[in-house]
Structure formats: C-alpha cells, structure tokens
Amino acid sequence: MRITAIDPAPTSGKDQTMLVGRRVEHEAVERLLARAQDGHSGVLVVRGEAGIGKTALLQHVRETAAAAGYRVEGAVGVEAEAGFAFAGLHQLCAPLLARAAALPEPQQAALGVAFGMGEGAAPDRFLVGLAVLSLLAEVAEDGPLLCLVDDAQWLDQVSAQVLAFAARRLAADRVVLVFALRDPGDGDASAFVGLPDLRLVGLPDSDAQALLAAAVRAPLDDAVRDRIVAEARGNPLALLELPRGAPPVELAGGFELPDVLSVPRRVENAFRRRAGSLPPDTQLLLVVAAAEPTGDAALLWRAAAHLGITREAAAPAEAAGLLDVDTRVRFRHPLVRSAVYRAAAPPDQRRAHGALAAVTDVQVDPDRRAWHRAQAVVGADEEAAAELERSAGRARARGGWAAAAAFLQHAAELTPDPARRAGRALEAAHATHDAGASETAQELLAVTASGPLDALGGARLELLRARIAFHRTRGNEVPGMLLDAAKALAPLDPALSRETYLHALDAAIITGGLGDGRGLSAVAEAARAAPAPPGPPGPADVLLDGLVTTFTHGYAAGAPELRRALEAFRADDPSAGPPGEGGTPRWLWLASRTALRLFDDELLYVLAHRHVRLARDAGALATLVPALPFLSSVSVLAGELARATELIAEETAIRQVTGGVPLRVGRLVLAAWQGRETETVEIHAAAVQEVTARGNRAEIALAHLARAVLQNGLGNYAAALDAAERACAHPDATHTNTALPELVEAAARAEQPGRATAGLEELDLRARASGSRWALGLAARSRALISTGPAAETHYREAIELLRACRMASYLARTHLVYGEWLRRQGRRQDAREQLRTAHEMLSGMGVEAFAARAARELRATGEHPRRRSAQPSDALTVQELQVARLVATGATSREVGAQLFLSPRTIEAHLRSIFRKLGITSRRQLRDLPPP
C-alpha cells in the first residue's frame, strides 16, 4: 500500500492542532515510510526543544503508518529510568519477543540475560545490539515495522547505544526507527550523533496565529494575540499552554515580556501553577505518579492507598488536563512530570518514593524497590545502600555497567561508614570506567581517595588510575603507573598483581617504555618481582615470564618461553570446550603480537584470526575494532590484500557505529603495500604527528616501517633506508622483525653494505632463535642481497624454499623479484625472466602494485612484456559484497553471514541479489566455483 500525502492541517484533538505548519516535516517522514514499503530501512532523529511538537509529530507518524499497514511499537525515555540497564530497550522489544526463538542461540541468550529472563555471562552491549537488529528484521518479515522512541535523551545508556547501533546497521529490512530528542542540553544524546536528523524549529508567525486561534476559542484582541505569539516564540505547546495559565486580566490587555524565561521553563511553570491549585491529596498523588516512571496504574493505586489517598483524588488532575489514568498512567506532556516532581517539597518526594518502595514486590522488581527506598531516606542508611549494591551486582550481570555504576554511586552516598563508603565509591569508579565513562570515573576516584581505604583498596585505586590514563592517552607515563599498582598488589592479590605486571609490559611495548627514558628492559626488570601464580600457571602467566626473560636477557633467551606461552594460547581454544584464560580477547591481542615478535607465521595467523572470531562471537566491538586492523596487517603479509581491504572496511564501518577514535595503522600498512604513494604519505604524516604527541615510540616505528615498504616498492632506496632505520631505532618494538628485512634490502640497493650487514646480523640472530621457516627464509633472502657470485644464488634458492613453506606469501613473491633482479644483472636473462614472471604474477595478483611495477620494469628490461592482469568477475563487487560473497561461498547461511558482519539476514540477501546480478550467476553454489579475488 502506497502512503498518501499527509495533510498538515489540523483535524481533531489537541495533538493534531499542534501539527499546524509542519508540511516539510510531514513530507520527510512520508518519504521515510514509503522507502520501508519498498524494501528499505530508514532512520530519523527528530530534534527540538521541549514543546516544539516532537511528540505530536511522532503520534501523527504512528497513525499514518498504522493506516498504511505498518506494525507500530514504541518506547518513551523517562529521566528516572536512566539508571536501569536495558529498561528503554525492554519497553520497545517486549511485544516482539515471541519472535526471538528464530534468532541464533547466542543472540537469544544475550537478550535473555539483558532483560533478566535468563542467566549467563554478562553480554557485550553490541551482541545485544546484534540480537535487537535480528529481532527487528525478523518481525519485519511479516510486514513493515515502525519503532518510535520519544524522549530518547532519557533512555538508559546501554539502551541508547544498542538502538543507535541497530539504526546504523539496518539496510534492507523494512524497519523504520524514529527517535525524538529534546534539544539542547537535556539528557545524553551522544549515541545518536551522526544519524539522519530533522530539527523542529518554532512556527512562523502566520502558523502560530492559526494554532492559537484553533486553541483559544474566545476572541482575542490583536495586540494580545501578537503578544502571545511573540512570547511563545513559535513553540506550539507554549501557544497552547501560556493562555491557559494567564489570568483573564492579562488576556484582556497585557502579557509578560518575552525574554523573562525560556519557553520550556515558562511552560513548565504554567504546569506547576496549574498543579499547585489542586487539592493536597491530588498534588501528592501527582508526585507519586511522577516518581513512578513505568506507568503501572495498579502500582500507583497501591501506593496511593498506602498513603491514605483515594482514587477520587485523580479526578481534579484529569479535569485540569495534567494526567490520564486508565490501565496506564500518562502525563499530558513530559514537562508535566518534571514540573510536578521538581515543585514538590523534599518531604513529599520522599513520602512518594517511600510508598512506592513499600508496595513494590521485592521478588518481582527488587531493583526498582531498592531505588525508590534509596530516594526515600534522609541522610545515610546502610540497609538502603546495601540494597543498591545488590542491585548493582544484578545490573552488572546483565551487562548494564552504566546502571551498576549509578547504583553504586548512590550506594556510596548513603553509606554511613567512611571506609565502606570509599570502597563502594571505588567499585562505582571501576564500573563507570568499564561503562566507557572514564572522565566520570576519574571524578569518582577523587571521592574514593578521601578514604579511608585498606591496602588492597588503595592498590586497586592506583590500578584504576593507570587504566584510565592508558585508555585516555596511551602516554608513556602509563607503564610506570601500572608497575606501581602491580607492586602494591603483589602481597594482597597475587593473581591481579601478575595481570597488572603483564598489562604494564603490554603498555610499555605499545608506548616504547617508561616516560623517563628507560625502555622495555626497565619495565621487564621491575616485572621480575611479580609473585608466583596462585595456582597452576595459565597461558598469560607463561607469557609474562617469557616477556620478562626476553627483555632482560635478550631475544634468544626468551624465545623458548614465548613459544611455550603461544602454544598454550593455541591449545586454549574456547571452541574446543569451556573458554579459559587464553580464550579471552584481551590477552589474545598481546599473544598475537608476540607471535609476530617470534616470527611464528602459523601462530600469528591462528591467534590473530581467533582474536577476531572471539570478539565477533561475543559482540565485543570495542575489542573487535583494534583486532581487525591487526588481522588486516597479517593478511597483507600473507599476500591476502583483498581480504585485508575487507577487514579495514569492516573496522571503519564498526568504528562509525561505536564512535571510536580512527585507527590509522591498518590503513597505513595496506596503502604502503598497495603502493598508493599519496595516501601512504598522508596517513603516515598524520599518524606520526598524533603518536609523537603521545610519546608513543612503538607506533612511530610502525609508521616508519610502512613508509620503508612503500619506498622500497617504488625503488627509492635512500628514502627507504632512512625510514627503515627509524623503524629499527627501538629494537624491542614488536615490528622490528619485519623492519630488518626492509633495512637490509634498502641498504643493499643504496650501496650501503655496512648498514646492510649490521641489519643482517640482528636479523640472523633472531632467525636462529626463532627457528621458523619465515624467519630463516627472510635471513637467507637478506644474506643473498649482500652476497655475490654462487653464494648469492644459493641463498636466494634457500630463501625461496623456506618461504614457500610458510604463510607469508608476500615475502615469497618479493624474493622471486630480488632473485630475478640479481639474475638479470648477472646477464642470465632467461633465468631472470622465469623469476620475474613469477614475481609479477604473484604480486599483481595480490595487489602489491608498486613491487609488481618493479617486476614489470625488470621483465621489460629482459625483453619480455609482462602480462596484464585479466579482469576477474569479482572486480565489479563492492568491498562489502566481496565479504558477503566470500562467506557465502564457504557454505554459510545468510543468518550466519549476518551475525559475522553485524547485519541482518535480509540485508545479506539484498547484497546477494546484487552479487548475482553483477556476476551473472543464479545460485549460491556458483559462488564456490568463482576464482578468489
């Protein structure tokens, strides 16, 4: 059914009257609804000040969509609900949960835990987001779905994040999401930044006069009418309410100056005056209704009875147009709720909350009872604080870190004992940091520091300070902070102490050492003081010991321990049984980079892929975002540049959803290997500037390594040597292993044999300690570059044999290139052609364009014209279509592909239709027969 044009003229009722003059807005939502009927999804954020007409517009959208055959569901954010995790999301999704059985089991479990309907590990909020996305898409299979969320600025944090995530990932699902946000300054609307929006502004004078005439039936003097219009500033609710709140004498000839108060404040004052004129019992009943945000009429009447208030007390409030009570309790406008509650004297607020606590079933809703009880007390109250602390534990178990933080913060405020108060404030700070609000956590630490704290509490406070600093700055002062915390924790919590020492080493590897000029060896020397594991050592324990040995006694001494640690991580695969320590993405990140340090191509490939898989399975997008560019870099070294491109595109899309800081490393490595000079130079300059400001030497080294690769590909060997030496300036950096071969190649080609020999000596030492084919192959290749005569050829052939047996195909291709170059210079043109032809085919097929161009130039010098790469069917596909095609070709279903890419099955089907059209095929099976891109 096609939606017909919306008539902007008022029809009947107060809300319809407020739609005067909204033709542009009507056309915008009409287009949105029509798109959904054509098979697309749509998102709109309606912004504007209180009373500007957002709710009226949403109601009109509801009626229009319902008439067009939409299923319509809604939710309303309430300020008092902002501390209850998933409260807003549950409002919206509860009527849809009958379809949840069709979701994949991990998504069902995530929703069940989030909504308190099941038990299990706290789900990542983005796994809940994927579940909601799938649920909305599943419901929309029966017909278009409209979801309306009013006062979204008052949603609890995790509900807002989940809904914004779903909004950004909907594509071909026949789902429309419309959020109304009060703007500016009320609540937290940060989750919705960047979504398509429509800002409602005040009505022009002509429309304002028409609305006023429709609302006020009595004749108005022209001067009075103009005064009201000026006072309301185009705000529809103000145009309706200001005349009602004005004494007759003012309507007869005068009105306050328009600049006395803002319009929403004036409207709220009008509601406050109207409520203040009601009987005392009615006023108290209004306070109870304002304090109870769920709109449960039965609960309201139980609380009223507890206070000795009869049901007849509601009649004056209903007659005054402030409240409607039937099966639900509804205020005429959100400003009525806030006006009533703020106007109430504190004793009346406490009486209302006390009554609600008394009649709320502790078995059914213990958290809301705890919240009301806490609002009812005066001063400190240990029992109320303890209840809030238990509520925080339940919120944390559901994945509601922000809610847990709010409960704990209030619990700390109510705690009479200073030591216990400091302890609860510390727990609140930890929960706040875990919820992503590091600045607020920093503020809570100031409360915590006033103490008194016991020794363990003081150590955990310092640990949190270090974690916050690492999250916010990644500065080189962080390793020292972590070392101090680890040392303090050693006699108090050995397991946490060891974990903190490992975190200190991880931070030092990233930043390059301590801020006072001491490097990784100083951090490792301090970490030797780590206590023994309290139980059997796990993979992370072995990794800590191996890194300490490596940085205190050298690469060769630490390599065996590091290999044992990485093998332990490989064996600790959650897919083979219950997840252990090694299965946690946090330490897989460090383990993967340690595999690179060890030159172990197989473990690097396995652990980097597992890190991404586990983060995807858990919906842990904050972990997935940095894991993807690392896996992209690994894919580049393996010669899988098309796959690397997909991973970077996925990281970019997810980062846009999560709002993270742009990560340049993955794009920089990819652009350098692809030979895109302009892009590489631009990203390199920005990356160096950014990480230099933080004193982050390891990331600076990685940026210089990418530049060295680019310049070697382009044949600018002097520039490549300069960049490679900068990359090797800090030999403890993770990427020194891959920087050394670039240094040797650049130095050899730039006729700097001394510098090439020095680089080879370090590379050879590491290769012998590692023993991997990758390391030994790169050492043989580098030895060949500085050798002459038969020895050089022997080393080239040895390198090719070794590298052929490892995963890092890009280095094999480059070895064929340098061997072919050497052969041509020896006058062996036929032998050179064979090597250069192989190199050119491999490099161009991978997309390593600058090195492929180098091979092409050399081939032409032998008298052979290189073949142009033939067009592939997949060349016509977008990056995301390539991802979908690759996964479907493995036999994955649309639902499985959607779960991996955080898209709905219907969106995957839409991509498949486009893929089939572009490739000229008709079935999924045919995708398996296509050559890989």
N, C-alpha and C positions, 0 to 999 in steps of 0.2 A: 504494500500500500504506500503510495507516494504522499508525503506530508504536504498539506496545502499551506498557503501563506498564513502567517499568524496575524490576526487583526490586532493592531496596537491599541485600539480604542477600548475604553473600559466597558465591561459587560455588566457584571453584577458583583457585589461584595467588595469589602474593603481592600483585599489584596489585588483584585482586578483593577480597582480605582488607581492603585499605585503604579500600574503599568502604563499610564498615560505617557506618551512621548518616548517610548522605548523601541521604536521601529528598527533602528540599526541593531540593537541587541537581539531583537527577535529574529532578524534575518541571520545573524551569526549562529544562533542555536538551531535555527531551521536547517542551515547547511550542515551542521554537525550531525543532526538526527538523520538527515537524508543520506549522508555518507555511510552511516551504520547500516541503513537498509540496503545499501549497495554492496555490503560485504566488508566494509572497513570499520576500524575503530576510531574513536575520537575522544579528545580530552580538552577541557576548558576550565580555566580558573577564573571565576568571576570575583573581581576585587572592588572594594569600595568601602566608604566609611559606614558606620552604623546608621541604619535607617535609610540608606540610599536606594533600597529596593532589591537587594540581592535575594532575600527570601521570597519576595513576591515573584521575581523572575524565575526562581527555581520551581515554585509552585506552578507557574504557567507552563514551564517546560514539562513538568510532571504530567499535567493534564493533556498537553498536546501529544506527548509521547504515548501515554496510555491510550488515547484515541486512535493512534496510528499502529497499535498492536504491540508496543513495547511491553516487556516486563519491567516494572519500576521498583527499585529498592532504594532505601535511603538511610542516612545516619546524621546525627547532629552532634557536633562537638560541644561539650559543656566544660566551663573552666574548672569546676570542681572535680571533673573526671580525669583531668590531665595527668594525675598521678597513678591511674590504674592501667597497667600494661594491657594492651590489646582491647581496651574497652570499646573504643570507637570502631575498630575493625569487627569486633563481635557483633555490634549493632547492625552493621551492614551485611555481614555474611551469615548470621544466624538463620535467616529464612532460606538460605541457599545450601545449607549443609547436607540436605538429603542427597545432593549430587556428589558429595565428597568421596563416596565409595568408588567412584570412577577414577580417582586420582592415583598416581603411583604411591606405593606404601610409604616411602619416606615423607612425601608431602602430606599424606593423611596423618601420619604420626606427628609431624610438625604442627599442623593445625590443632590436633587433639591436645597436645601439651600447651600450646599457646592459649587455647581457650579453656584450659582447666578441665578438659574432658578425658584426659589420659595422662599416663605417667611416662617418663623417659627423660633423656638428657635435654637440657635447655636448647631449643633450636636456634640457629642463627636467624636473625630477622629477615635476611634475604631468602632463606629457604622457605620461611613463612610467606614471603612475597611471591616466590615462585608458585607456592601452593594456592595462594589467592588468585594469581594470574590464571592458573589452570582451572580453578573453580569458576571464575567468571566466564572463561572461554567455554567450559563445559555447559554451563547454564545457557549461554548464548547459542548453543547448538539448536535449542528449541525455538529460537527467535531472538530478535534484538533485545539487548538489556541496557537499561539506563540506571546508573547509580548516582544518586545525588547526595552530596555531603555538605551540609550547611555548617557555618561557623567552624570551618576546618582549622582555624588558628587555635582552637581549644582542644583539638584531638591530642591524645597522649602521644608522646614522641614516637614510639615504635609503630603505632597505627599510621601516623602520618608518613613515616618512612616507607612502610610496606605499601601503602596505597600509591604513593608517588612512584615507587619502583614499578608497580603494576602498570601505572599510567604510561610510563616511559617504554614499557616492553610490549604493550598491546599494539597490534598492527592490523590483522585481517580477521578480527574476532567478533564483529558486530556488537561491540561493547562501547558505550559512551559513559565517560566519567566526568561529572561536573562538580567542581568544588567551589564553594563560596567562602571567601576570606575577608574578614574585617581588616581594613587597611586605613591608616598605617598604625604600626606600633603595638597592636594588641596581640598577645599570644606569640607563638613561634611558628612562623610560616616558612621557615628556611627550606623544608623538604620540598616545597612546591616551586622553588625558584627555577626558572627556565622553561616551565611548562607554558603552552599557549594560554594567554590570558586576555580577559576583556574587562576593562576598568570602567565601572559605572561612575559617572560624574553627575553633578547637580543638573536638574532640569532647566532648560531655558525659561525665561520669564513667562512666555506665552503658554507653555505646557504647565508651568507651576500655577498660573492663574486658573487654567482649566481644571486641574486637580483640586485646587482649593474650592472652586465653585461646586464641584461634584461632592466634596466632603462637607461643606458648610452650607446648609440649605437656607439659613437666614440671610437676608440681604446685607451686604457689607458696603460701607462707604468706600469709595475708590481709594481714598488716602489710606484707610485702614488696611484694605486689601493689599495695596502696594507695600505697606509697611511689613505685613506678614510675609509676603513673598521675599522681601529683602532680608528679613530676619531668618527665614528658613534656608536661604542660600541654595535653593533648588533641591533640598533634601526632602523626599516625599513623605517620610514618616514625620518630619518636623512640620510640614504643611498640614498634616492631619492632626497632629497632637498639640501643637502650640495654641491654636484657637481654643481647644477643649480645656487647656489649663489656664487660660487667661480669664480674669474677671470680666464681667459684662462691661464695666466702665472702660476697660482697655479696648475691647472690641468696638466700643462706641466712638473712640476718638484718639487713642494713643497706644503706643507699644514701646517696649524697651529698645534701646539702641542695639543694633545687630552685633556689635563687637564685644558685648559683655562676656559671653561664654561661647565655647564651641558648640556647634549644633548638636552633636550626640550628647554632650553634657547637659544642654538645655532640655533635650527630650527626656533624658534620664531624670532630670529634676522634676519635669512635669509628671512623670510616672510616680516619682517619690511623693510629690504633693498629693496626688490622687490616692495613693495607698495610705498616706498619713491621715486622710479624712475618714477612714473606715473604722468600725468598732474595734476595740482592743483584741478580742478573740480572733477577728478576721485578720488583723495585722499579724498576729502571731502565727496563724495558720499559713499566711503567705510566706513568712520567714521559714517555716518548716518545709513548705513546697520548694522554696528557693534553695534550701540546704540539701535537698534530696534530688540529685540530678537524673535519676533513672526514669522518673515519671511514673512510678508504680503507685497507682491510686490506692490499692489495698494497704500498702505500707504507709501512705500519707494518713489514711483514716486510723490505722492502729496508733501511729504517733500522736495524732490529734486526741484520740481517746485517752492515751497515757497522760496528756496534758489537761484533760478535762474539757476539751473543746468539742462541741457537737458539729454534726455535718451541716447544720443550718448556717454555720459561720462562713461557709463558702459563698453563699448567695450574694452578699454585698460585693465581693471581689469579682464575681462573674458579671453582676449588673454594671460594675464600673469598667468592664472591658479589660480587666487585667489578667484573668485566669479562667480556664475552662477545665472542668473536672468531669470525666465520664469514666471510661475504662482506663484512660491515661490522664496524667496531669500535664496541662500545656499552658505555658505563659503566652500572652498575646505576642510578645516580642522578647528576644533575649535581653534587651535593655530593661525590661520589667524585672526579670530575675535579678540582675545585678543591682538595679535601683533599690529593690526591696531589701536585698541582703545587706548592702552597704549602709542603708539608712537605719537598719536595726541596731539597737543598743547591744553592746557585747553580751550582757547577761541574757538577752533574748536569743542571740545567736547560740550561746552555749545551751540554753534550755531546749532549743530546737534540735541541736545535734545530740544532746543527751537523750531526748525522747526517741530519736531515730535509732540511736545505739541500743536503747532498751528493747525496741521492738524488731530489730534485725536479727534473724536467726543465725547464731554463730556457726551452726553446722552448714548452712546453705551459703552464707556470704560472710565469712569471718573477716575478710579484708575490709569490706565496707563498714562492718561493725567497728573494727579497730580504728578506722579513720574517723568515723563520727565520734567515737568515745574520746579520741585524742583532741578533737576540736571542742569537746565539752568541758575539758578540765581547765582549772585555773592553776597556773604555776606548774611545778614539777609533779610528776606522777609516774612512779616506777612501773606499776601494772600496765598503764596505758602505753608506756614506752616499750615494755616487753611485748605487748600485743603487736605493736607496729613492727618490731624487729622480726617477729614470726611472719608477719605479712610480707616483709622484705624478702625473707627466705623463700616464700611461695612465689613471689614475683620473679626472683632470680631463677628459680627452677623452670619457669615458663619462658625464660629468655627476656624478661622485662627488666633490663638493667636500669633504665631510667626510672621506672617505678620503684624498684628496690632502693635506689639512691634517695628518692623522695621520702619513702617511708623511714629509712634510716636517719636521714637528716632531721626529720620531725621527732623521731625517737630520741635522738641526741639532745634536742632542745628540751624535751620533757624529763630527761634523766636527772634525778637529784644528786646522785653520787658523782663527783668530779671525774674520778678515774674511769668509771663506766661510761660517762658522757663522752670522754675523749676517745675511748675505744669505739663507741658507736659512730662518732664523727669520722674516725679513721676508716671504718667499714663503709660509711657513706661516701667518703672520698674515693675509695677503691672502686665502688660500684659506679660512681659518677664517671670516673676515668674509663671504665670498661664500657660505659654507655656512649663514649665518644665526646664527652664534655670536659675536656682537660682543663679549660680555664676555670670552670666551676669547681672542679676537683682541687685545683690549686688554692682557691679561696677556702675550701673546707679544711685544707691542711693547716691553715692559719688558726682555725678553731681547735683542731686536733693538737697543735703544738703547744697550746696553753695548758694541756695535760691535766693532771699528771698521767704519763704513760709508763707502763712497765718496760723492761728492757726489750722484750720482743716487739711490743707496740712501737717503741722508738725506732727500732731497726726497720720495721715494715713501713713506718712513715718515711724514712730516708729512701727506702726502695721505691716507694711510690713517687717521691720527688724525682728520682732518677728516671723512672719510666715515663713520667710526664715530660721531662726535659728531652728524652730521646724521641718521643712522639712529636713534640712541637718543633725541635730544632735539629736533631741528629748532629749536634755540635760535638766538638772533640773534648768537651768537659764531661760528657756523659760517662765514658768508661771509668773515670776516677770516682764519680758518684756511686756507680754500681759496685765498684770494688769496696768502697767504704761500707755500703749496705751489706755486701756479702760477708765481710769480715765480722761485722756486728752480729749477723745471723748465725755464724758458724756454731757457737755453743748452744744456741737456742732452738734452731730448726735446721739441722744438717741438710735435709733434702732441699729446702728452699735456698740455703746458702750455696749449695752446688749449682743449682739452677741459676742463681744470680751471678756466680762466677762465670758460668757459660754465657750468660747474657752480656757480661762485661767484655768477654773475649769477642763475642759477635759484634758488639758495638765498636770495639777497637778495630776489628777487621774492616768495618764499614767506614769508620772515620779516619783510620790511619794511626791510631794510638792515643796517647794522653795529650792533653792540651798544653802541657809544659815542655813539649818537645820530645818526651820519651815515647818510644814506639811500642809495637806489639810485644816485644820481648819483656818490657817492664810490666805490662799487664799480665802476661803469662807467668812471670816470676812471682807476682802477687798471688796469682791463682793457684800456685803450688801449695798455698796454705789451705786450700779447700778441704773440709772434713771428709772422711771416708763416707761412702754411700751407706745409709742406714740399713739397707737390705742388699739383695743381690744387685750388682751393677746393671743398669739398663743401657740401651744404646747411647743415650745422651751422656751418661756417666763415662762411658768409654771414649766418647767424642771429646769430652772435656779433657780427659787425661792425655789423649793423643795430641790435641791442640797445644796443651801446655808443653809437652815434650818437643813438639815441632818448633815452637817459638823460643824455647830456652836452650835446646841442644841441636837445633838445625833440622833441615828438611829430611835428610836421610834417616836421622834418629827417630823422627816422628812418624814416618810413612807407614811402618808396620802397624802401629797402634791405630792410625787413622783408617787403614784398610779394615781392621777388625771392627771398628765402630761402624763403618759404612756397610759392611756385610751384615752387621746386627740390624741396622736400619732396613736393609733389603729384606731380611728374614721376618721383620716385624710388620707384616702387611695386613692391615685390617680386613681385607677381602678374604683372607685365608682363615679368619677367626676373629675373636674379640680384639678391638684395637688396643694396642699397648702404647708405650711412650713414643716409640719410633713412628707410630702412625699419626701422631699429631702434626698438623701442618707447620706449627711454629718451628720445631727443630728440624723438620724436613728441609726447610728453607736453608738452614745452616749446613745440613748434611749434603744437600745438592751442591752448594758452592764448595764444600770441602772435597767432593768428588772431582770438581774441576781443578782444585789445587793439587790433587793427587794424580791428575792426568788419567783418571779411570773413566774412559768413554762409556763403558757399559753401565756402570753405576750412576754416572752423571745422567745418562739418558733415562734410566729406570726411575731414579729418585725424583728427577725434575718432572717427569710425566705423572708420577704418583702424587707429588705435591699438588699439582693442578687438579688431578682427579678427586682427591680427598676434599679439596676446597670446594670444588663444584658439587660433590655429593652432599656436603654439609651446608651448601648455600652460603658459605663464608666468603662473601665477595670482597671484604676488606683484606682477606688473605689472598684471594684469587688475583686481585689487581696486580700486586708485585710478582706473583708467581708466573703470570702469563708472559711478561717481557723476558724473564729469565729463561723460560722454556723456549721462547722465540729465539733468543740468542743461541741456545743449544741447537735448535733446529737449523739455524744458519750454518753453524759449524758442521752439521751433518749433511749440508747441501740441500736442505728442505726449505728453500726460501719462500716458496708459495705457502707452505704451512706456517712459516714464521709471519708472513704477511697477515694471514687469517688470525693468528694469535694476537698480533698488535691491534688489529681492527676490533677484536673481541674485548681486549683490555680497554681500548678507547671508549667503546660503547658502554661498558660496565662502569668505567670511571665517571662518565657523564651521568649515569644513574646514581652512583654513590656520592658524587660530589668531591672525589678525591683530588689531590694535587697531581698535575700532569707528570708522568714518569717518562723521561726522555731517553733513558738508556737503551731500551729495546728498539725504539725507532732509529736511534743513532747507529747502533750496530747493524741493523738491517740496511739502512741507507748507505752505509760505508761499503758493505759487501756488495750491494747492488751497483755501486759505482756512481751514485747520484751525488755529484760533487756539490752543487749549490745547496741542496737540502742538508747534506752532511755538515758542511761548513756552518750553516745557520744553526743547526741543532747543537753542534759542538760548541760554538761561541756562547749560546745561551746556557748550556749545561755547565761549562767551565765557570762562567760568571756566577751562577747560582750556587754551585758546590764550593767554590772558593770562599764565598761569603760565610759559609758554614764551617770552613776549615776542614772539609771532607776530602782528605787526600786520596782515599781509595777510589771514590767516584771520579775524581780528577784524572787519575791514572787510567781508568776505564775509558774516559772520553778521549784521552790522547791515544789509546790503543786503537780506537775506531778510526781516528784520523790517520794513524800509521797504515792501517789496512787500505784505506782509500788511496793514499798517496802511493803505496806500493802497486796497487792496481793500475793507477794512472801512469806509473813509470817515473814519478817524481821522487827519486830515491833519497835525495838530500833532505827533503821535507819529511819523508817517511822515517828516516833515521832520527831526525830531531824529535819527532812525535814518539817514536818507539823508545828512545832513551828516557823521555819524560815519563812514559808509561812504566818503565822499569826502575824509576828513581827510588821506589819504595819496594824492595824485593819481597816483603811479606804480603803484599797485596795479592788477592785471590787471582787476578788476571795476569800476573807476571808470567805464568806458564805460557800463555798464548801470546804475550807481548815479545818474549825472547825470540821466537822464530821470525817475527816481523823485523826485529832489530838486526838479526843475522842477515836476512835477505837484503834489507835496505843497505846495510854497511858493505856487504859484498858487491852489490851493484853500484854503490857510490865509491868503490875502490878505497875503502877504509878497512883494510884487513885486520888491523889491531883491534878495532872496536868490534868487528865481526867475531874474532877469536875469543874475546872476553865474553861476549854473549853466548857463544857456543859452549864455553867451559861451564857456565852456570846451567845452561840447558842440559848438557850432558850429565852433570851431577844429579839433576832432578830426574832425568830419564832413567838412569841406573837405579835410583832409589825407588822410583815408581814401578819400573819393570813392565809397564803396559805397552802394547803394540803402538798405541797412539804416541806415547812419549818417545819410545825408541825410534819410531818412524820419523818423527819431527827432528830428532837429533841426527839421524842419518842424513836426512834431507839438508839440514843446516851444515853438516860436515862436508857434504858434496859441494855446497855452494862456495866453500873456501878452499876446496881441493883442486888439484889439476891432474891431467892425464888419466891413466887407468883407475887410479884410486877414486877419482870423482865419479866415474861411471859405476864403479862397484857400489859406492854409497847411494847413488841415485836408484839403482835397481833394488838395493836393500830397503830403501825408504818406501818404494812403491809396493814391494811385497808386504811389508809391515802394515802400511796404511790401508792396503786393500782388505786386510783382515780386521779393521776397526770401523766404527760407525761414522767417523768424521770424514765424510766423502769430499768435502770442500778442500781439505788439505791434500787428499789424493789427487784431485784434479789439478791443484796448483803445483804439485810435484811433477806431474806429467808436463806441465808448462815449463818449469825451470829446467827440467831434463831436456826437453825439446830445444829450448833456447841454447843450452850448452852444446847440444849436438850440432846445431846449425853453425855455431861459432867454431866448431871443430871441422867444419866443411863436410859433415855427413848429412847431406840434405835429405836423402831418402829416409834414413832413420829418424831424422828430426821431424819429417812430415808425419810419421806414424804417431809420435808422442804429441805433437802439436795438434794433430787432428783429434786425437782422443781428448786432449785438454779442452779444445774449443767446443767439442760436442758436449762434454760434461758441464763445463762452466756456463755455456749459453743455455743448456737445458735447465740448469739450476737457477739461472737468473743472476749469476755473478758477472755482471756485464763488463765492468772495467777490465777484469782479468781475461774475460772472453775476448775483449777487443785486443788485448795484448797478444793473445794466442793468434788471433786473426792476422795481426800485423806480421808476426813471425812466419805464419804459414805463407802469406803472400811473398815474403822475402825468399822462401824456398821455391817459389814458382807455382804454388798451388793456391787456388781461390777457395776460401772456406765456404762451406755450405751455409746457406741461411737457414735459420731455424724455421721449420714448417709450422704453419698455423695449426693450433690444436683446437678441437671443439670447445674445450673449457675456457679458451681465451675470451669468449663472449660473456662469461659469467661474472657477476659482481663478487666481491670478496666473501660476502655472507652467503651467496648462492654456492660458492665453492665449498664453504664449510658444510652446508647442508648436503650437497651432492656427495662429498667425501664420506660423511657419516652414514647417509642412506645407502651408499654403495657397500658398506660393511654389513648391511642387513638390519640396521637399527630402524625401529618404527618411528613414526612422526612424534609420538609421545616421548620416546627415549631421546630423540634428537632435540626436541623442545626443552626437555629437562636439562640437557647438557648446555644448550645455548641460552637458557633463560628466556625462552619464547614459548608461545602457546602452540599446541599441535595444529590449529587452524592456520597460524602464520607459517608454520613449516610447510603445510600443504600448499599455501599460496606461492611460497618460494619454489616448490617442486613444479607447479604448473608453469612458472616462468622458465625454470631449468629445462623442462621437457620441450617447451616451445623453441628455446634457443638452440638446443642440441638436436632437435628433430627426432626425438625418441618418444615413446609412449608408455614406458613402464620403468619401475624401479630396478628390475633385473638388468635392464640395458645399461644402467649406470655402472654396473660392475665390469662391463666389457670395455668401457672407455679408457684410453690411456691416462695415467695420472698427470695432473698439471705440472 
